[in-house]
Amino acid sequence: MWNTIIYDADKYCCEHFLIDAYKHYTGIYLAPKLLTRGFFNVQNLRQFERVHAPSQHTIVLFRDKNKAHVGLWIDGRVLHLEPHGVVWQPLDYIKRDFERVTFYEVI
């Protein structure tokens, strides 16, 4: 059985959604690798393999000067959480708002 995180509804964000979606699609629970004291830490992505192109279930990290966002590559698009809800969008659409996009595989 998987460990479960109980999220505060006001603090549920894209990182928590990524953990839940990855567990749903792959059966792998990423919270111990991604969270530090309950919070997402971008530095934890060093535990993953950075790849040049996404494939099924690749973690997609978007960064800009003032923001970061994360999603999951599913069937040629990025599944991620926006303030209005879950969306499944083409990469080009998301790149409009972010300068850098990097991809990570679980190893």
N, CA, C and O atoms as a MOPAC input file, in Angstrom:
PM7 MOZYME 1SCF
protein

 N      0.84700 1    -1.18800 1     0.00000 1
 C      0.00000 1     0.00000 1     0.00000 1
 C      0.88400 1     1.24100 1     0.00000 1
 O      1.95500 1     1.25000 1     0.60700 1
 N      0.42800 1     2.29100 1    -0.68700 1
 C      1.18800 1     3.52800 1    -0.77400 1
 C      1.00600 1     4.35900 1     0.47800 1
 O     -0.02600 1     4.30800 1     1.14700 1
 N      2.04600 1     5.12700 1     0.77200 1
 C      1.89000 1     6.15400 1     1.79600 1
 C      1.03500 1     7.23700 1     1.18900 1
 O      0.99300 1     7.39300 1    -0.03100 1
 N      0.36700 1     7.97200 1     2.01600 1
 C     -0.50600 1     9.00800 1     1.50000 1
 C     -0.18600 1    10.33100 1     2.17200 1
 O      0.12500 1    10.38300 1     3.36200 1
 N     -0.26800 1    11.38100 1     1.40400 1
 C     -0.12600 1    12.71900 1     1.97000 1
 C     -1.52300 1    13.30400 1     2.05500 1
 O     -2.29300 1    13.23700 1     1.09700 1
 N     -1.84200 1    13.87000 1     3.18900 1
 C     -3.10300 1    14.58800 1     3.33200 1
 C     -2.77800 1    16.05400 1     3.06100 1
 O     -2.02000 1    16.67300 1     3.80700 1
 N     -3.34800 1    16.60600 1     2.00000 1
 C     -3.03800 1    17.96800 1     1.59800 1
 C     -4.02500 1    18.94400 1     2.19900 1
 O     -5.20500 1    18.63200 1     2.36300 1
 N     -3.54200 1    20.10900 1     2.52200 1
 C     -4.38700 1    21.22300 1     2.89700 1
 C     -4.98400 1    21.74200 1     1.58500 1
 O     -4.24200 1    22.09500 1     0.66800 1
 N     -6.28100 1    21.78900 1     1.49100 1
 C     -6.94400 1    22.16600 1     0.23300 1
 C     -6.47200 1    23.52400 1    -0.27600 1
 O     -6.42500 1    23.74000 1    -1.48700 1
 N     -6.12400 1    24.43800 1     0.61800 1
 C     -5.66900 1    25.76200 1     0.19500 1
 C     -4.23300 1    25.75400 1    -0.30400 1
 O     -3.80300 1    26.70600 1    -0.95400 1
 N     -3.47900 1    24.68900 1    -0.01000 1
 C     -2.07100 1    24.63000 1    -0.39000 1
 C     -1.77700 1    23.57500 1    -1.44000 1
 O     -0.61500 1    23.38600 1    -1.79900 1
 N     -2.79000 1    22.88000 1    -1.94500 1
 C     -2.58700 1    21.87600 1    -2.98800 1
 C     -2.15200 1    22.59800 1    -4.25100 1
 O     -2.81700 1    23.53000 1    -4.70300 1
 N     -1.03800 1    22.16800 1    -4.81600 1
 C     -0.48500 1    22.88900 1    -5.96600 1
 C      0.00900 1    21.90800 1    -7.02200 1
 O     -0.20700 1    20.70100 1    -6.91200 1
 N      0.67100 1    22.43600 1    -8.04300 1
 C      1.11100 1    21.61800 1    -9.17300 1
 C      2.04200 1    20.48700 1    -8.74700 1
 O      2.00800 1    19.41000 1    -9.34200 1
 N      2.86200 1    20.70800 1    -7.74100 1
 C      3.77100 1    19.66700 1    -7.27400 1
 C      3.00300 1    18.48900 1    -6.67500 1
 O      3.31900 1    17.32800 1    -6.93800 1
 N      1.99800 1    18.80200 1    -5.87200 1
 C      1.18100 1    17.74400 1    -5.27800 1
 C      0.40400 1    17.00000 1    -6.36200 1
 O      0.25800 1    15.77900 1    -6.30800 1
 N     -0.08900 1    17.74600 1    -7.33900 1
 C     -0.80000 1    17.10600 1    -8.44400 1
 C      0.13200 1    16.16700 1    -9.20500 1
 O     -0.26900 1    15.06100 1    -9.56900 1
 N      1.37500 1    16.59700 1    -9.45000 1
 C      2.34000 1    15.74000 1   -10.13100 1
 C      2.53000 1    14.43100 1    -9.36500 1
 O      2.52700 1    13.35900 1    -9.97000 1
 N      2.69400 1    14.50500 1    -8.06100 1
 C      2.87400 1    13.30600 1    -7.24200 1
 C      1.66900 1    12.38600 1    -7.37000 1
 O      1.82300 1    11.17700 1    -7.54000 1
 N      0.48300 1    12.94900 1    -7.29100 1
 C     -0.74100 1    12.14600 1    -7.39900 1
 C     -0.90600 1    11.55000 1    -8.79700 1
 O     -1.25200 1    10.37700 1    -8.93300 1
 N     -0.66100 1    12.34900 1    -9.83100 1
 C     -0.81200 1    11.86900 1   -11.20900 1
 C      0.22000 1    10.78800 1   -11.51800 1
 O     -0.10400 1     9.79000 1   -12.16100 1
 N      1.44600 1    10.97700 1   -11.07000 1
 C      2.49100 1     9.98400 1   -11.33800 1
 C      2.13300 1     8.65900 1   -10.65900 1
 O      2.32100 1     7.58800 1   -11.23600 1
 N      1.62300 1     8.73900 1    -9.44500 1
 C      1.20600 1     7.52800 1    -8.73800 1
 C      0.05000 1     6.85200 1    -9.47600 1
 O      0.00900 1     5.62700 1    -9.58900 1
 N     -0.87700 1     7.65000 1    -9.97200 1
 C     -2.02900 1     7.11000 1   -10.70800 1
 C     -1.58100 1     6.36700 1   -11.96900 1
 O     -2.03200 1     5.25100 1   -12.22800 1
 N     -0.70500 1     6.98000 1   -12.74300 1
 C     -0.30200 1     6.40500 1   -14.03300 1
 C      0.74900 1     5.30700 1   -13.93500 1
 O      0.75900 1     4.38800 1   -14.75400 1
 N      1.63700 1     5.39000 1   -12.93800 1
 C      2.75800 1     4.44900 1   -12.89500 1
 C      2.77200 1     3.54400 1   -11.66900 1
 O      3.45200 1     2.51800 1   -11.66200 1
 N      2.03000 1     3.91500 1   -10.64200 1
 C      2.07100 1     3.16700 1    -9.38700 1
 C      3.24100 1     3.54700 1    -8.50100 1
 O      3.42100 1     2.96400 1    -7.43200 1
 N      4.04000 1     4.51400 1    -8.92500 1
 C      5.21700 1     4.94100 1    -8.15800 1
 C      4.88700 1     6.21900 1    -7.39900 1
 O      4.37000 1     7.18300 1    -7.96200 1
 N      5.19500 1     6.20100 1    -6.11600 1
 C      4.92200 1     7.32900 1    -5.23100 1
 C      6.17800 1     8.19300 1    -5.11700 1
 O      7.16900 1     7.76300 1    -4.52700 1
 N      6.14700 1     9.40500 1    -5.67200 1
 C      7.33000 1    10.25700 1    -5.76300 1
 C      7.54300 1    11.20000 1    -4.58200 1
 O      8.58700 1    11.84600 1    -4.50700 1
 N      6.60200 1    11.29700 1    -3.67300 1
 C      6.72800 1    12.27700 1    -2.59000 1
 C      8.05000 1    12.17300 1    -1.83300 1
 O      8.66400 1    13.20600 1    -1.56500 1
 N      8.51900 1    10.96800 1    -1.47400 1
 C      9.78900 1    10.91200 1    -0.75100 1
 C     10.97600 1    11.46900 1    -1.54400 1
 O     11.94600 1    11.93800 1    -0.95000 1
 N     10.90800 1    11.42300 1    -2.86500 1
 C     11.99900 1    11.94600 1    -3.69400 1
 C     11.83800 1    13.43100 1    -4.01300 1
 O     12.83200 1    14.12000 1    -4.24500 1
 N     10.61300 1    13.93000 1    -4.02800 1
 C     10.37700 1    15.30500 1    -4.45200 1
 C     10.17500 1    16.29400 1    -3.30900 1
 O     10.49200 1    17.47500 1    -3.45300 1
 N      9.66300 1    15.83800 1    -2.19900 1
 C      9.32400 1    16.75200 1    -1.11300 1
 C     10.39200 1    16.74200 1    -0.02800 1
 O     10.94200 1    15.69500 1     0.31300 1
 N     10.67200 1    17.91200 1     0.50300 1
 C     11.55100 1    18.07000 1     1.65300 1
 C     10.71100 1    18.71100 1     2.75400 1
 O     10.23800 1    19.83800 1     2.60900 1
 N     10.53200 1    17.99200 1     3.84300 1
 C      9.68100 1    18.45100 1     4.95300 1
 C      8.31000 1    18.88500 1     4.45500 1
 O      7.76200 1    19.88900 1     4.91100 1
 N      7.76500 1    18.12400 1     3.52000 1
 C      6.42100 1    18.37800 1     3.01800 1
 C      6.32400 1    19.37600 1     1.88700 1
 O      5.23200 1    19.60900 1     1.36900 1
 N      7.43800 1    19.97300 1     1.48800 1
 C      7.41900 1    20.99400 1     0.44200 1
 C      8.26100 1    20.55200 1    -0.74300 1
 O      9.26800 1    19.86200 1    -0.58300 1
 N      7.83700 1    20.95700 1    -1.93600 1
 C      8.57300 1    20.65900 1    -3.16300 1
 C      9.88100 1    21.43600 1    -3.15500 1
 O      9.91200 1    22.61900 1    -2.81700 1
 N     10.94500 1    20.76500 1    -3.52800 1
 C     12.25700 1    21.39300 1    -3.60800 1
 C     12.82700 1    21.07300 1    -4.98500 1
 O     13.11100 1    19.91200 1    -5.28100 1
 N     12.99700 1    22.07900 1    -5.82100 1
 C     13.49700 1    21.88600 1    -7.18200 1
 C     14.84300 1    21.16900 1    -7.15700 1
 O     15.15100 1    20.40400 1    -8.07100 1
 N     15.64600 1    21.40600 1    -6.12500 1
 C     16.95100 1    20.74600 1    -6.01000 1
 C     16.81100 1    19.22900 1    -5.95800 1
 O     17.73700 1    18.51400 1    -6.33900 1
 N     15.67600 1    18.73100 1    -5.49400 1
 C     15.45600 1    17.28800 1    -5.42400 1
 C     15.40800 1    16.64100 1    -6.80100 1
 O     15.57000 1    15.42700 1    -6.91800 1
 N     15.18600 1    17.43500 1    -7.84200 1
 C     15.17200 1    16.87000 1    -9.19300 1
 C     16.54800 1    16.34600 1    -9.60700 1
 O     16.66700 1    15.65600 1   -10.62000 1
 N     17.57500 1    16.66300 1    -8.84100 1
 C     18.90700 1    16.11900 1    -9.11200 1
 C     18.92000 1    14.59500 1    -8.94200 1
 O     19.81600 1    13.91800 1    -9.44700 1
 N     17.94200 1    14.07200 1    -8.24300 1
 C     17.82900 1    12.63000 1    -8.04800 1
 C     17.25400 1    11.93000 1    -9.28000 1
 O     17.20500 1    10.70100 1    -9.33100 1
 N     16.82800 1    12.69900 1   -10.25300 1
 C     16.22800 1    12.18000 1   -11.47000 1
 C     17.19500 1    12.35700 1   -12.63100 1
 O     18.15600 1    13.11900 1   -12.53100 1
 N     16.94600 1    11.66700 1   -13.71600 1
 C     17.78900 1    11.80100 1   -14.90100 1
 C     17.20900 1    12.87500 1   -15.81300 1
 O     16.05900 1    12.78800 1   -16.24200 1
 N     18.02000 1    13.88700 1   -16.10200 1
 C     17.59000 1    14.92600 1   -17.03300 1
 C     17.71600 1    14.37200 1   -18.44300 1
 O     18.74400 1    13.79800 1   -18.80300 1
 N     16.65600 1    14.54600 1   -19.24800 1
 C     16.64400 1    14.05600 1   -20.62000 1
 C     16.35500 1    15.22000 1   -21.56400 1
 O     15.84200 1    16.25900 1   -21.14700 1
 N     16.69100 1    15.03400 1   -22.84900 1
 C     16.52300 1    16.11200 1   -23.82000 1
 C     15.12000 1    16.20600 1   -24.38700 1
 O     14.68600 1    17.28200 1   -24.79800 1
 N     14.40800 1    15.09100 1   -24.41200 1
 C     13.05700 1    15.08500 1   -24.97900 1
 C     12.14400 1    14.23400 1   -24.08800 1
 O     12.59200 1    13.25000 1   -23.49900 1
 N     10.89400 1    14.60800 1   -23.99200 1
 C      9.98200 1    13.85900 1   -23.13100 1
 C      9.49300 1    12.56200 1   -23.77300 1
 O      9.40500 1    12.44600 1   -24.99600 1
 N      9.18300 1    11.61000 1   -22.93100 1
 C      8.48300 1    10.39200 1   -23.33600 1
 C      7.38500 1    10.17400 1   -22.30800 1
 O      7.24300 1    10.96300 1   -21.37400 1
 N      6.61900 1     9.12500 1   -22.47000 1
 C      5.48600 1     8.89100 1   -21.57100 1
 C      5.93100 1     8.93000 1   -20.10200 1
 O      6.87900 1     8.24400 1   -19.71800 1
 N      5.25400 1     9.72100 1   -19.30100 1
 C      5.45800 1     9.88100 1   -17.85400 1
 C      6.72400 1    10.64900 1   -17.48700 1
 O      7.23600 1    10.49400 1   -16.37900 1
 N      7.23500 1    11.46900 1   -18.39500 1
 C      8.36600 1    12.34600 1   -18.08200 1
 C      7.85700 1    13.52700 1   -17.26000 1
 O      6.78300 1    14.06800 1   -17.52700 1
 N      8.64500 1    13.91900 1   -16.25700 1
 C      8.33600 1    15.11500 1   -15.47300 1
 C      8.79200 1    16.32100 1   -16.28600 1
 O      9.91100 1    16.34500 1   -16.79800 1
 N      7.92100 1    17.32100 1   -16.40100 1
 C      8.21900 1    18.51600 1   -17.18100 1
 C      8.27300 1    19.70400 1   -16.21500 1
 O      7.29000 1    20.01800 1   -15.54300 1
 N      9.43600 1    20.35800 1   -16.15900 1
 C      9.62100 1    21.51800 1   -15.28900 1
 C      9.72700 1    22.76500 1   -16.14400 1
 O     10.52000 1    22.82000 1   -17.08400 1
 N      8.91900 1    23.77400 1   -15.81100 1
 C      8.92700 1    25.05100 1   -16.52200 1
 C      9.44100 1    26.10100 1   -15.55200 1
 O      9.01400 1    26.16300 1   -14.39900 1
 N     10.37200 1    26.93300 1   -16.03900 1
 C     10.91500 1    27.96900 1   -15.16100 1
 C     10.97900 1    29.29000 1   -15.89200 1
 O     11.16300 1    29.36300 1   -17.10700 1
 N     10.81900 1    30.32400 1   -15.10200 1
 C     10.94700 1    31.69100 1   -15.55700 1
 C     11.59100 1    32.44900 1   -14.40300 1
 O     11.80800 1    31.86600 1   -13.34000 1
 N     11.89300 1    33.68900 1   -14.57500 1
 C     12.55700 1    34.45700 1   -13.52100 1
 C     11.76900 1    34.44100 1   -12.20900 1
 O     12.35500 1    34.29900 1   -11.13600 1
 N     10.47800 1    34.58300 1   -12.28800 1
 C      9.67500 1    34.73400 1   -11.08100 1
 C      8.77300 1    33.55400 1   -10.76000 1
 O      7.98500 1    33.61900 1    -9.81700 1
 N      8.87600 1    32.46800 1   -11.53600 1
 C      7.94400 1    31.36900 1   -11.28200 1
 C      8.49300 1    30.04500 1   -11.79300 1
 O      9.36800 1    29.99200 1   -12.65700 1
 N      7.94800 1    28.99200 1   -11.22800 1
 C      8.25000 1    27.63100 1   -11.66700 1
 C      6.94400 1    26.85500 1   -11.65800 1
 O      6.02900 1    27.15300 1   -10.88900 1
 N      6.87600 1    25.86100 1   -12.52100 1
 C      5.66200 1    25.06500 1   -12.64500 1
 C      6.07900 1    23.66700 1   -13.08500 1
 O      7.10600 1    23.50200 1   -13.74300 1
 N      5.29500 1    22.67000 1   -12.72700 1
 C      5.65600 1    21.30200 1   -13.06500 1
 C      4.42300 1    20.53800 1   -13.53100 1
 O      3.30600 1    20.77900 1   -13.07200 1
 N      4.65900 1    19.60100 1   -14.46600 1
 C      3.57200 1    18.77300 1   -14.98100 1
 C      4.10400 1    17.41100 1   -15.39000 1
 O      5.26900 1    17.08800 1   -15.15800 1
 N      3.24200 1    16.62300 1   -15.99800 1
 C      3.57000 1    15.25800 1   -16.38700 1
 C      3.24300 1    15.05100 1   -17.86000 1
 O      2.14400 1    15.38000 1   -18.30700 1
 N      4.19400 1    14.50500 1   -18.61400 1
 C      4.01400 1    14.24100 1   -20.04400 1
 C      3.15500 1    12.99500 1   -20.20100 1
 O      3.54300 1    11.90300 1   -19.78600 1
 N      1.99600 1    13.16700 1   -20.79800 1
 C      1.06000 1    12.07000 1   -21.04100 1
 C      0.57100 1    12.16800 1   -22.48100 1
 O     -0.00800 1    13.18100 1   -22.87600 1
 N      0.80000 1    11.13000 1   -23.25500 1
 C      0.28600 1    11.03400 1   -24.62400 1
 C      0.55000 1    12.28200 1   -25.46600 1
 O     -0.33700 1    12.76700 1   -26.16900 1
 N      1.78500 1    12.79700 1   -25.38700 1
 C      2.18000 1    13.90500 1   -26.25000 1
 C      1.79500 1    15.29000 1   -25.78200 1
 O      1.96000 1    16.26300 1   -26.51700 1
 N      1.28200 1    15.39100 1   -24.56300 1
 C      0.91200 1    16.69100 1   -23.99300 1
 C      1.30600 1    16.71900 1   -22.52100 1
 O      1.71700 1    15.70700 1   -21.95300 1
 N      1.17500 1    17.88800 1   -21.91900 1
 C      1.51800 1    18.05000 1   -20.50700 1
 C      0.23600 1    18.13800 1   -19.68100 1
 O     -0.61800 1    18.99700 1   -19.90400 1
 N      0.13200 1    17.23100 1   -18.73000 1
 C     -0.97400 1    17.22700 1   -17.77100 1
 C     -0.49000 1    18.00500 1   -16.55800 1
 O      0.52900 1    17.65000 1   -15.96500 1
 N     -1.20100 1    19.05600 1   -16.18200 1
 C     -0.76600 1    19.86800 1   -15.04900 1
 C     -1.94000 1    20.59300 1   -14.41500 1
 O     -3.04500 1    20.62000 1   -14.95600 1
 N     -1.67800 1    21.17000 1   -13.27500 1
 C     -2.71400 1    21.84300 1   -12.50000 1
 C     -2.57600 1    23.34800 1   -12.64100 1
 O     -1.52600 1    23.91500 1   -12.34200 1
 N     -3.62300 1    23.97900 1   -13.08900 1
 C     -3.71600 1    25.43400 1   -13.16900 1
 C     -4.64800 1    25.89500 1   -12.05300 1
 O     -5.34200 1    25.06400 1   -11.46700 1
 N     -4.68800 1    27.18100 1   -11.74000 1
 C     -5.57900 1    27.65300 1   -10.67900 1
 C     -7.05400 1    27.29400 1   -10.91200 1
 O     -7.80700 1    27.11700 1    -9.95400 1
 N     -7.45800 1    27.18700 1   -12.16000 1
 C     -8.85400 1    26.87200 1   -12.46800 1
 C     -9.11200 1    25.36800 1   -12.57800 1
 O    -10.26000 1    24.95600 1   -12.74800 1
 N     -8.05900 1    24.53400 1   -12.48200 1
 C     -8.25300 1    23.08600 1   -12.53400 1
 C     -7.19100 1    22.37900 1   -13.35800 1
 O     -6.21000 1    22.98500 1   -13.78900 1
 N     -7.40400 1    21.09800 1   -13.56700 1
 C     -6.45600 1    20.26800 1   -14.31000 1
 C     -6.61500 1    20.52000 1   -15.80600 1
 O     -7.73000 1    20.59200 1   -16.32400 1
 N     -5.47200 1    20.65500 1   -16.49400 1
 C     -5.47000 1    20.85300 1   -17.94300 1
 C     -4.46900 1    19.89900 1   -18.58400 1
 O     -3.52000 1    19.45100 1   -17.94100 1
 N     -4.69300 1    19.60100 1   -19.84600 1
 C     -3.82300 1    18.72600 1   -20.63600 1
 C     -3.52200 1    19.49400 1   -21.90900 1
 O     -4.35800 1    19.56100 1   -22.81000 1
 N     -2.30200 1    20.08800 1   -21.98900 1
 C     -2.00700 1    21.04400 1   -23.04600 1
 C     -0.75400 1    20.68300 1   -23.83600 1
 O      0.14100 1    20.00700 1   -23.32700 1
 N     -0.70100 1    21.14400 1   -25.09100 1
 C      0.50900 1    20.96300 1   -25.88900 1
 C      1.66600 1    21.75900 1   -25.27800 1
 O      1.45600 1    22.80500 1   -24.66400 1
 N      2.86100 1    21.26100 1   -25.45100 1
 C      4.05000 1    21.90400 1   -24.90400 1
 C      4.20600 1    23.33300 1   -25.41900 1
 O      4.54700 1    24.23000 1   -24.64800 1
 N      3.96400 1    23.55400 1   -26.69700 1
 C      4.10800 1    24.89900 1   -27.27000 1
 C      3.20200 1    25.91400 1   -26.58000 1
 O      3.57700 1    27.07500 1   -26.41600 1
 N      2.03500 1    25.48700 1   -26.18600 1
 C      1.08900 1    26.38000 1   -25.51300 1
 C      1.65800 1    26.83400 1   -24.16500 1
 O      1.55000 1    28.00600 1   -23.80400 1
 N      2.25100 1    25.91800 1   -23.44000 1
 C      2.78700 1    26.22200 1   -22.11600 1
 C      4.05800 1    27.05300 1   -22.21600 1
 O      4.31200 1    27.90300 1   -21.36200 1
 N      4.85500 1    26.81800 1   -23.24400 1
 C      6.12100 1    27.54000 1   -23.41600 1
 C      5.92100 1    29.04200 1   -23.60000 1
 O      6.87500 1    29.80600 1   -23.44500 1
 N      4.73300 1    29.47500 1   -23.92000 1
 C      4.48100 1    30.91300 1   -24.08400 1
 C      4.74500 1    31.69100 1   -22.80200 1
 O      5.12000 1    32.86200 1   -22.85100 1
 N      4.54800 1    31.04100 1   -21.65000 1
 C      4.66600 1    31.73200 1   -20.36600 1
 C      5.95100 1    31.43200 1   -19.60000 1
 O      6.15100 1    31.96400 1   -18.50800 1
 N      6.82500 1    30.59000 1   -20.15200 1
 C      8.03600 1    30.19300 1   -19.43600 1
 C      9.25300 1    30.23300 1   -20.35900 1
 O      9.16100 1    29.87300 1   -21.53200 1
 N     10.39400 1    30.67200 1   -19.82200 1
 C     11.62400 1    30.77100 1   -20.61200 1
 C     12.32100 1    29.43500 1   -20.78800 1
 O     12.85600 1    29.15400 1   -21.86000 1
 N     12.32500 1    28.60300 1   -19.74800 1
 C     13.07100 1    27.34600 1   -19.78400 1
 C     12.15500 1    26.16100 1   -19.49800 1
 O     11.28500 1    26.21800 1   -18.62900 1
 N     12.37300 1    25.10300 1   -20.24200 1
 C     11.63500 1    23.85700 1   -20.03500 1
 C     12.66000 1    22.73900 1   -19.94800 1
 O     13.51900 1    22.61100 1   -20.82100 1
 N     12.57500 1    21.92800 1   -18.89800 1
 C     13.47200 1    20.79000 1   -18.75400 1
 C     12.64700 1    19.54000 1   -18.45600 1
 O     11.53500 1    19.60600 1   -17.93200 1
 N     13.23500 1    18.40400 1   -18.81000 1
 C     12.53200 1    17.12100 1   -18.67700 1
 C     13.33300 1    16.19000 1   -17.77500 1
 O     14.56200 1    16.16400 1   -17.82500 1
 N     12.62800 1    15.43300 1   -16.95700 1
 C     13.27300 1    14.52100 1   -16.01400 1
 C     12.58200 1    13.15900 1   -16.00100 1
 O     11.35500 1    13.06000 1   -16.04400 1
 N     13.39800 1    12.12800 1   -15.94000 1
 C     12.90400 1    10.75500 1   -15.84200 1
 C     13.23600 1    10.19800 1   -14.46100 1
 O     14.28300 1    10.50500 1   -13.89200 1
 N     12.34900 1     9.39000 1   -13.93900 1
 C     12.59300 1     8.71200 1   -12.67900 1
 C     13.59700 1     7.58700 1   -12.92500 1
 O     13.43900 1     6.79600 1   -13.85500 1
 N     14.62100 1     7.52300 1   -12.09100 1
 C     15.62100 1     6.45000 1   -12.23200 1
 C     15.59800 1     5.54500 1   -11.01100 1
 O     16.36500 1     4.58500 1   -10.93900 1

